[in-house]
Amino acid sequence: MTQFKKVVLAYSGGLDTSVIIPWLKENYGCEVIAVSADVGQGSELDGLEEKALKTGASKLYIEHLADEFAEDFIIPTVKAGAVYEGKYLLGTSFARPLIAKRIVEIAKAEGADAICHGCTGKGNDQVRFELTIKAFAPDMAIIAPWRIWDLKSREDEIAYAEAHDVPLKITRETNYSKDKNMWHLSHEGLDLEDPANEPMYDKILELGVSPEKAPDHPSYVTVSFEKGVPTAVDGVKMKPADLIWKLNELGGANGIGITDLVENRLVGMKSRGVYETPGGTILYFAHEQLESLCLDKETMHYKQQVALKFADLVYNGQWYTPLREALSAFVDSTQEYVTGEVKLKLYKGNVIGAGTTSPYSLYSMEVATFDEDEVYNQKDSEGFINLFGLPLKVRAQMLAKQGR
């Protein structure tokens, strides 16, 4: 193996990165500097410094990135309406570029000659991390142990950890692969690997309850937006991070945002996972409700097409690309008048619209009413239909002449 003197490791304290510290020292004899990003995962950061140092790291950086994550990654994606394959709200996807960029900055400051991550060779995260590293440190060496070591499974990793006295919070029976941040919590592996198995929600849910265990009465919440950005919950102004945490609390209590998904990974295979995104589900729904009031038809429909591409870019780790930046510029221009309030009813896993208002609403009761009005001449529709249907009429006349 190429030898390195100082390696910066993307460190979560989970199974993969916990065993990587002793593995790096064993195989490279290098100094290992661990970097953990606080993107709102809460108690998962507890005890990380002691654990990292005990297992061989020379130091641990804990970078507090929750506000940047919410403002510069989550909100732009919500404004875009980007959803991967109709279900996935991109919780892991858009956290990785932010984390990787900060790791590059630390690696440069520390004079490191390599960056290491714990992503598997089967997953999407390896791409997300490495594309960002290439964008900001194109000549930096990258170590991906899963692509080169002899450990072939999470079971092997647990055995390695036990042999090297690496403390773990999981057991062989609770060995789900998880990723948690302020936006979501994902669960993969074990019984979830078989799509035929119903998820054991009582066993795995952490951000909320199942719809069956949600209250038998609805909860109401009002979300305020200014130019597409959520600014308040029930009239209380909040920064995006606090607003997301508040909606997580409300959504989780009402069984909102649980998604069982078989998705197409970037590397070609399908994977199955359960995602918890309570606040995000509320926020997407609220934003969509407001846009339906404030965007004209052509802009809305074209933006829906853009949302598909935006979701692919985020999912594929292409955040720091000219195209994603250009699409964000387009999205921002569409949000100029997306301002107003959206009232929602939360009930047993469902988010239900309960009224939307905006000073920039394009909805006109006077025009749309079924009652008598003086602004719409219904006779005008006859000429419109004749012109709109002219291609169909001409084609039908042609077919009639052909006897078909």
BALO-727454 format. One record per residue (C-alpha): residue number from 0; residue in three letters; chain; x, y, z. Coordinates in nm, 3 decimals. Each point is the difference from the previous one (the first is absolute). Layout:
N
   i  aa ch       u       v       w
 NUM ALA  A       X       Y       Z
...
//
This chain:
404
   i  aa ch       u       v       w
   0 MET  A   0.000   0.000   0.000
   1 THR  A   0.101   0.360  -0.056
   2 GLN  A   0.112   0.139   0.334
   3 PHE  A  -0.148   0.313   0.152
   4 LYS  A   0.117   0.204   0.297
   5 LYS  A  -0.323   0.174   0.095
   6 VAL  A  -0.354  -0.104  -0.091
   7 VAL  A  -0.319   0.190   0.073
   8 LEU  A  -0.294  -0.235   0.060
   9 ALA  A  -0.369   0.081  -0.041
  10 TYR  A  -0.104  -0.135   0.338
  11 SER  A  -0.354  -0.065   0.121
  12 GLY  A   0.084  -0.240   0.279
  13 GLY  A  -0.214  -0.266  -0.165
  14 LEU  A   0.114  -0.352  -0.075
  15 ASP  A   0.191   0.074  -0.322
  16 THR  A   0.200   0.300   0.115
  17 SER  A   0.060  -0.144   0.347
  18 VAL  A   0.199  -0.290  -0.139
  19 ILE  A   0.170   0.212  -0.267
  20 ILE  A   0.215   0.191   0.251
  21 PRO  A   0.193  -0.307   0.124
  22 TRP  A  -0.004  -0.144  -0.353
  23 LEU  A   0.168   0.312  -0.142
  24 LYS  A   0.267   0.000   0.268
  25 GLU  A   0.056  -0.372  -0.043
  26 ASN  A   0.033   0.016  -0.378
  27 TYR  A   0.154   0.344  -0.061
  28 GLY  A   0.167   0.085   0.329
  29 CYS  A  -0.136   0.352  -0.046
  30 GLU  A  -0.137   0.267   0.228
  31 VAL  A  -0.378   0.001  -0.013
  32 ILE  A  -0.197   0.319   0.052
  33 ALA  A  -0.372  -0.061   0.036
  34 VAL  A  -0.263   0.251  -0.108
  35 SER  A  -0.362  -0.023   0.108
  36 ALA  A  -0.263   0.229  -0.146
  37 ASP  A  -0.286   0.111   0.218
  38 VAL  A  -0.290   0.019  -0.244
  39 GLY  A  -0.261  -0.039   0.270
  40 GLN  A   0.038  -0.365   0.099
  41 GLY  A  -0.019   0.086   0.369
  42 SER  A   0.116  -0.256   0.254
  43 GLU  A   0.195  -0.199  -0.259
  44 LEU  A   0.285   0.246   0.062
  45 ASP  A   0.015  -0.080   0.371
  46 GLY  A   0.328  -0.159   0.103
  47 LEU  A   0.148   0.013  -0.349
  48 GLU  A   0.321   0.178   0.097
  49 GLU  A   0.085  -0.252   0.271
  50 LYS  A  -0.080  -0.287  -0.234
  51 ALA  A   0.201   0.141  -0.293
  52 LEU  A   0.309   0.065   0.215
  53 LYS  A  -0.025  -0.334   0.176
  54 THR  A  -0.006  -0.187  -0.332
  55 GLY  A   0.306   0.181  -0.138
  56 ALA  A  -0.092   0.341  -0.142
  57 SER  A   0.236   0.284   0.090
  58 LYS  A  -0.288   0.247   0.019
  59 LEU  A  -0.366   0.044  -0.083
  60 TYR  A  -0.160   0.301  -0.161
  61 ILE  A  -0.373   0.042   0.062
  62 GLU  A  -0.129   0.248  -0.256
  63 HIS  A  -0.336   0.162   0.078
  64 LEU  A  -0.166   0.026  -0.340
  65 ALA  A  -0.372  -0.026   0.076
  66 ASP  A  -0.088   0.358  -0.095
  67 GLU  A   0.202  -0.014  -0.321
  68 PHE  A  -0.156  -0.335  -0.081
  69 ALA  A  -0.351   0.135   0.043
  70 GLU  A   0.047   0.332  -0.176
  71 ASP  A   0.232  -0.091  -0.287
  72 PHE  A  -0.102  -0.358  -0.081
  73 ILE  A  -0.340  -0.097   0.140
  74 ILE  A  -0.191   0.319  -0.081
  75 PRO  A   0.128   0.031  -0.361
  76 THR  A  -0.104  -0.360  -0.060
  77 VAL  A  -0.345   0.056   0.150
  78 LYS  A  -0.045   0.312  -0.214
  79 ALA  A   0.088  -0.211  -0.304
  80 GLY  A  -0.260  -0.258   0.098
  81 ALA  A   0.262  -0.268  -0.062
  82 VAL  A  -0.107  -0.353   0.095
  83 TYR  A   0.194  -0.305  -0.118
  84 GLU  A  -0.217  -0.263  -0.168
  85 GLY  A  -0.315   0.156   0.140
  86 LYS  A   0.069  -0.094   0.363
  87 TYR  A   0.349   0.070   0.130
  88 LEU  A   0.051   0.347   0.150
  89 LEU  A   0.378  -0.024  -0.043
  90 GLY  A   0.095   0.006   0.369
  91 THR  A   0.335  -0.175  -0.029
  92 SER  A   0.072   0.131  -0.348
  93 PHE  A   0.032   0.372   0.065
  94 ALA  A   0.182  -0.038   0.331
  95 ARG  A   0.302  -0.171  -0.157
  96 PRO  A   0.127   0.288  -0.218
  97 LEU  A  -0.007   0.239   0.297
  98 ILE  A   0.188  -0.245   0.222
  99 ALA  A   0.255  -0.084  -0.268
 100 LYS  A   0.072   0.366  -0.075
 101 ARG  A   0.073   0.069   0.367
 102 ILE  A   0.224  -0.307   0.017
 103 VAL  A   0.198   0.129  -0.298
 104 GLU  A   0.047   0.333   0.177
 105 ILE  A   0.129  -0.173   0.312
 106 ALA  A   0.225  -0.233  -0.199
 107 LYS  A   0.161   0.298  -0.170
 108 ALA  A   0.044   0.185   0.329
 109 GLU  A   0.155  -0.309   0.161
 110 GLY  A   0.232  -0.070  -0.292
 111 ALA  A  -0.149  -0.347  -0.047
 112 ASP  A   0.101  -0.208  -0.298
 113 ALA  A  -0.322  -0.207  -0.018
 114 ILE  A  -0.367   0.001   0.089
 115 CYS  A  -0.177  -0.318   0.106
 116 HIS  A  -0.370  -0.087   0.010
 117 GLY  A  -0.194  -0.304   0.116
 118 CYS  A  -0.241  -0.029  -0.291
 119 THR  A  -0.050  -0.342  -0.153
 120 GLY  A   0.080  -0.081  -0.361
 121 LYS  A  -0.367  -0.083  -0.056
 122 GLY  A  -0.144   0.332   0.112
 123 ASN  A  -0.068   0.353  -0.114
 124 ASP  A   0.191   0.179   0.274
 125 GLN  A   0.343  -0.090  -0.140
 126 VAL  A  -0.092   0.199  -0.311
 127 ARG  A  -0.139   0.293   0.197
 128 PHE  A   0.310   0.030   0.216
 129 GLU  A   0.250  -0.047  -0.277
 130 LEU  A  -0.161   0.236  -0.252
 131 THR  A   0.015   0.274   0.261
 132 ILE  A   0.363  -0.080   0.083
 133 LYS  A   0.085   0.016  -0.370
 134 ALA  A  -0.179   0.335  -0.028
 135 PHE  A   0.203   0.163   0.279
 136 ALA  A   0.321  -0.206   0.022
 137 PRO  A   0.045  -0.166  -0.340
 138 ASP  A   0.345  -0.139   0.084
 139 MET  A  -0.084  -0.134   0.347
 140 ALA  A   0.041  -0.375   0.045
 141 ILE  A  -0.314  -0.185   0.111
 142 ILE  A  -0.006  -0.317   0.208
 143 ALA  A  -0.316  -0.211  -0.013
 144 PRO  A   0.061  -0.304   0.225
 145 TRP  A  -0.313  -0.184  -0.111
 146 ARG  A   0.147  -0.023  -0.349
 147 ILE  A   0.330  -0.149   0.114
 148 TRP  A  -0.015  -0.168   0.341
 149 ASP  A  -0.068  -0.365   0.081
 150 LEU  A  -0.313   0.071   0.202
 151 LYS  A  -0.296  -0.112  -0.211
 152 SER  A  -0.301   0.077   0.220
 153 ARG  A  -0.124   0.190   0.300
 154 GLU  A   0.034  -0.328   0.189
 155 ASP  A   0.372   0.000  -0.084
 156 GLU  A   0.024   0.360   0.119
 157 ILE  A  -0.156  -0.088   0.336
 158 ALA  A   0.249  -0.284   0.041
 159 TYR  A   0.286   0.237  -0.088
 160 ALA  A  -0.125   0.255   0.251
 161 GLU  A  -0.021  -0.261   0.273
 162 ALA  A   0.354  -0.119  -0.075
 163 HIS  A   0.134   0.356   0.018
 164 ASP  A  -0.200   0.111   0.308
 165 VAL  A  -0.203   0.253  -0.197
 166 PRO  A  -0.319   0.083   0.195
 167 LEU  A  -0.325  -0.028  -0.199
 168 LYS  A  -0.354   0.114   0.077
 169 ILE  A  -0.152  -0.273  -0.217
 170 THR  A  -0.020  -0.378   0.018
 171 ARG  A  -0.032  -0.262  -0.269
 172 GLU  A  -0.378   0.008   0.055
 173 THR  A  -0.036   0.381  -0.028
 174 ASN  A   0.250   0.039  -0.281
 175 TYR  A  -0.210   0.219  -0.228
 176 SER  A   0.192   0.241  -0.218
 177 LYS  A  -0.128   0.344   0.101
 178 ASP  A   0.059   0.360  -0.095
 179 LYS  A  -0.143   0.280   0.212
 180 ASN  A  -0.005   0.375  -0.032
 181 MET  A  -0.244   0.281   0.075
 182 TRP  A  -0.199  -0.082  -0.312
 183 HIS  A  -0.041  -0.375   0.017
 184 LEU  A   0.097  -0.343   0.129
 185 SER  A   0.058  -0.292  -0.237
 186 HIS  A  -0.006  -0.371   0.080
 187 GLU  A   0.149  -0.270  -0.223
 188 GLY  A   0.118  -0.359   0.037
 189 LEU  A  -0.104  -0.306   0.203
 190 ASP  A  -0.366  -0.094  -0.062
 191 LEU  A  -0.049   0.311  -0.218
 192 GLU  A   0.222  -0.150  -0.270
 193 ASP  A  -0.293  -0.218  -0.107
 194 PRO  A  -0.276   0.220  -0.151
 195 ALA  A  -0.250  -0.273   0.093
 196 ASN  A   0.043   0.078   0.370
 197 GLU  A  -0.222   0.258   0.164
 198 PRO  A   0.218   0.243   0.196
 199 MET  A  -0.012  -0.047   0.376
 200 TYR  A  -0.090   0.362   0.069
 201 ASP  A  -0.031  -0.045   0.375
 202 LYS  A   0.360  -0.119  -0.001
 203 ILE  A   0.164   0.252  -0.232
 204 LEU  A  -0.183   0.333   0.018
 205 GLU  A   0.183   0.272   0.192
 206 LEU  A  -0.127   0.336  -0.127
 207 GLY  A  -0.365  -0.074   0.061
 208 VAL  A  -0.273  -0.260   0.031
 209 SER  A  -0.181  -0.213  -0.254
 210 PRO  A  -0.334   0.135  -0.127
 211 GLU  A  -0.180  -0.266   0.204
 212 LYS  A   0.150   0.142   0.320
 213 ALA  A  -0.059   0.364  -0.090
 214 PRO  A  -0.273   0.193   0.186
 215 ASP  A  -0.364  -0.056  -0.095
 216 HIS  A  -0.049   0.373  -0.045
 217 PRO  A   0.166   0.226  -0.262
 218 SER  A   0.262   0.266   0.065
 219 TYR  A   0.005   0.328  -0.190
 220 VAL  A   0.308   0.198  -0.099
 221 THR  A   0.054   0.312  -0.210
 222 VAL  A   0.324   0.049  -0.192
 223 SER  A   0.094   0.345  -0.133
 224 PHE  A   0.221   0.058  -0.305
 225 GLU  A   0.182   0.299  -0.144
 226 LYS  A   0.125  -0.042  -0.358
 227 GLY  A  -0.018  -0.376   0.034
 228 VAL  A   0.192  -0.012   0.328
 229 PRO  A  -0.185  -0.124   0.311
 230 THR  A   0.023   0.268   0.267
 231 ALA  A  -0.249  -0.078   0.276
 232 VAL  A  -0.209  -0.271   0.164
 233 ASP  A  -0.333   0.107   0.147
 234 GLY  A   0.108   0.362  -0.027
 235 VAL  A   0.326  -0.049   0.189
 236 LYS  A   0.297   0.104  -0.214
 237 MET  A   0.284  -0.252  -0.008
 238 LYS  A   0.323  -0.059  -0.185
 239 PRO  A  -0.021  -0.298  -0.239
 240 ALA  A   0.176  -0.247   0.230
 241 ASP  A  -0.230   0.072   0.295
 242 LEU  A  -0.303  -0.008  -0.226
 243 ILE  A   0.095  -0.345  -0.130
 244 TRP  A   0.049  -0.132   0.354
 245 LYS  A  -0.340   0.137   0.099
 246 LEU  A  -0.171  -0.164  -0.296
 247 ASN  A   0.185  -0.325   0.075
 248 GLU  A  -0.153   0.003   0.345
 249 LEU  A  -0.352   0.067  -0.130
 250 GLY  A   0.030  -0.241  -0.291
 251 GLY  A   0.156  -0.279   0.200
 252 ALA  A  -0.273   0.014   0.263
 253 ASN  A  -0.262  -0.042  -0.275
 254 GLY  A   0.166  -0.284  -0.190
 255 ILE  A   0.099   0.223  -0.293
 256 GLY  A   0.278  -0.067  -0.250
 257 ILE  A   0.067  -0.375   0.016
 258 THR  A   0.105  -0.131  -0.342
 259 ASP  A   0.073  -0.361  -0.095
 260 LEU  A   0.194   0.028  -0.325
 261 VAL  A   0.173  -0.219  -0.255
 262 GLU  A   0.225   0.243  -0.186
 263 ASN  A   0.238  -0.014  -0.293
 264 ARG  A   0.350   0.071   0.124
 265 LEU  A   0.246   0.192  -0.213
 266 VAL  A   0.228  -0.304  -0.019
 267 GLY  A  -0.269  -0.203  -0.175
 268 MET  A  -0.163  -0.220   0.262
 269 LYS  A  -0.330   0.038   0.178
 270 SER  A  -0.005   0.041   0.378
 271 ARG  A  -0.276   0.002   0.258
 272 GLY  A  -0.015   0.232   0.296
 273 VAL  A  -0.238   0.165   0.244
 274 TYR  A   0.028   0.377   0.032
 275 GLU  A  -0.139   0.222   0.274
 276 THR  A  -0.044   0.361  -0.113
 277 PRO  A  -0.282   0.148   0.210
 278 GLY  A   0.077   0.372  -0.021
 279 GLY  A   0.120  -0.023  -0.357
 280 THR  A  -0.322  -0.164  -0.115
 281 ILE  A  -0.201   0.283   0.154
 282 LEU  A   0.226   0.264  -0.151
 283 TYR  A  -0.013  -0.143  -0.352
 284 PHE  A  -0.378  -0.026   0.014
 285 ALA  A  -0.040   0.354   0.131
 286 HIS  A   0.233   0.147  -0.262
 287 GLU  A  -0.181  -0.183  -0.277
 288 GLN  A  -0.336   0.129   0.125
 289 LEU  A   0.124   0.358  -0.006
 290 GLU  A   0.155  -0.036  -0.346
 291 SER  A  -0.332  -0.126  -0.136
 292 LEU  A  -0.144   0.338   0.097
 293 CYS  A   0.288   0.224  -0.108
 294 LEU  A   0.156  -0.150  -0.313
 295 ASP  A  -0.148   0.027  -0.347
 296 LYS  A  -0.067  -0.323  -0.189
 297 GLU  A   0.296   0.012  -0.240
 298 THR  A   0.253   0.081   0.274
 299 MET  A  -0.139  -0.266   0.232
 300 HIS  A   0.003  -0.272  -0.264
 301 TYR  A   0.349   0.082  -0.120
 302 LYS  A   0.124   0.020   0.358
 303 GLN  A  -0.135  -0.351   0.058
 304 GLN  A   0.224  -0.121  -0.283
 305 VAL  A   0.297   0.184   0.150
 306 ALA  A  -0.075  -0.162   0.337
 307 LEU  A   0.061  -0.347  -0.145
 308 LYS  A   0.345   0.098  -0.128
 309 PHE  A   0.080   0.188   0.319
 310 ALA  A  -0.083  -0.312   0.203
 311 ASP  A   0.226  -0.214  -0.219
 312 LEU  A   0.289   0.245   0.042
 313 VAL  A  -0.039   0.006   0.377
 314 TYR  A  -0.038  -0.377   0.024
 315 ASN  A   0.306  -0.054  -0.218
 316 GLY  A   0.222   0.227   0.208
 317 GLN  A   0.022   0.271  -0.265
 318 TRP  A  -0.076   0.291   0.230
 319 TYR  A   0.313   0.198  -0.084
 320 THR  A  -0.058   0.004  -0.373
 321 PRO  A  -0.081   0.282  -0.243
 322 LEU  A  -0.333  -0.160  -0.091
 323 ARG  A  -0.125  -0.027   0.359
 324 GLU  A   0.097   0.363   0.060
 325 ALA  A  -0.177   0.107  -0.319
 326 LEU  A  -0.314  -0.193   0.093
 327 SER  A   0.003   0.161   0.345
 328 ALA  A   0.016   0.341  -0.168
 329 PHE  A  -0.308  -0.092  -0.204
 330 VAL  A  -0.180  -0.128   0.308
 331 ASP  A   0.079   0.318   0.195
 332 SER  A  -0.150   0.209  -0.278
 333 THR  A  -0.325  -0.198   0.023
 334 GLN  A  -0.027   0.063   0.372
 335 GLU  A  -0.023   0.380  -0.015
 336 TYR  A  -0.373  -0.004   0.083
 337 VAL  A  -0.024  -0.329   0.191
 338 THR  A  -0.093   0.175   0.324
 339 GLY  A  -0.288  -0.081   0.229
 340 GLU  A  -0.137  -0.234   0.265
 341 VAL  A  -0.100  -0.363  -0.025
 342 LYS  A  -0.221  -0.162   0.263
 343 LEU  A   0.023  -0.378   0.023
 344 LYS  A  -0.178  -0.278   0.183
 345 LEU  A   0.222  -0.285   0.123
 346 TYR  A  -0.180  -0.325   0.066
 347 LYS  A   0.131  -0.355   0.029
 348 GLY  A   0.272   0.023  -0.263
 349 ASN  A  -0.189   0.238  -0.227
 350 VAL  A   0.073   0.363  -0.084
 351 ILE  A  -0.322   0.169  -0.112
 352 GLY  A  -0.039   0.353  -0.129
 353 ALA  A  -0.217   0.218   0.223
 354 GLY  A   0.024   0.339  -0.174
 355 THR  A   0.260   0.207  -0.186
 356 THR  A   0.031   0.378  -0.031
 357 SER  A   0.241   0.227  -0.186
 358 PRO  A   0.010   0.368  -0.093
 359 TYR  A   0.124  -0.120  -0.340
 360 SER  A  -0.269  -0.261  -0.062
 361 LEU  A  -0.088  -0.051  -0.366
 362 TYR  A  -0.327  -0.162   0.098
 363 SER  A  -0.297   0.224  -0.076
 364 MET  A  -0.330  -0.093   0.160
 365 GLU  A  -0.171   0.246  -0.231
 366 VAL  A   0.124  -0.187  -0.306
 367 ALA  A  -0.030  -0.355   0.134
 368 THR  A  -0.341   0.026   0.166
 369 PHE  A  -0.293  -0.218  -0.107
 370 ASP  A  -0.230   0.286   0.089
 371 GLU  A  -0.083   0.292  -0.228
 372 ASP  A   0.291   0.227  -0.087
 373 GLU  A   0.073   0.294  -0.228
 374 VAL  A   0.367  -0.064  -0.082
 375 TYR  A  -0.014  -0.321  -0.203
 376 ASN  A  -0.189  -0.039  -0.328
 377 GLN  A  -0.075  -0.369  -0.035
 378 LYS  A  -0.069   0.046  -0.371
 379 ASP  A   0.375   0.063  -0.048
 380 SER  A   0.071  -0.366   0.069
 381 GLU  A  -0.168  -0.111  -0.324
 382 GLY  A   0.258   0.171  -0.220
 383 PHE  A   0.282  -0.123   0.223
 384 ILE  A  -0.115  -0.361  -0.027
 385 ASN  A  -0.037   0.030  -0.380
 386 LEU  A   0.360   0.115  -0.033
 387 PHE  A   0.137  -0.235   0.265
 388 GLY  A  -0.177  -0.295  -0.160
 389 LEU  A   0.079   0.093  -0.361
 390 PRO  A   0.284  -0.254  -0.041
 391 LEU  A  -0.229  -0.280   0.120
 392 LYS  A  -0.277   0.113  -0.237
 393 VAL  A   0.231   0.015  -0.304
 394 ARG  A   0.143  -0.344   0.077
 395 ALA  A  -0.344  -0.151   0.042
 396 GLN  A  -0.108   0.148  -0.338
 397 MET  A   0.312  -0.147  -0.166
 398 LEU  A  -0.069  -0.346   0.146
 399 ALA  A  -0.361   0.019  -0.115
 400 LYS  A   0.115   0.072  -0.359
 401 GLN  A   0.227  -0.304   0.019
 402 GLY  A  -0.289  -0.214   0.118
 403 ARG  A   0.165  -0.072   0.331
//
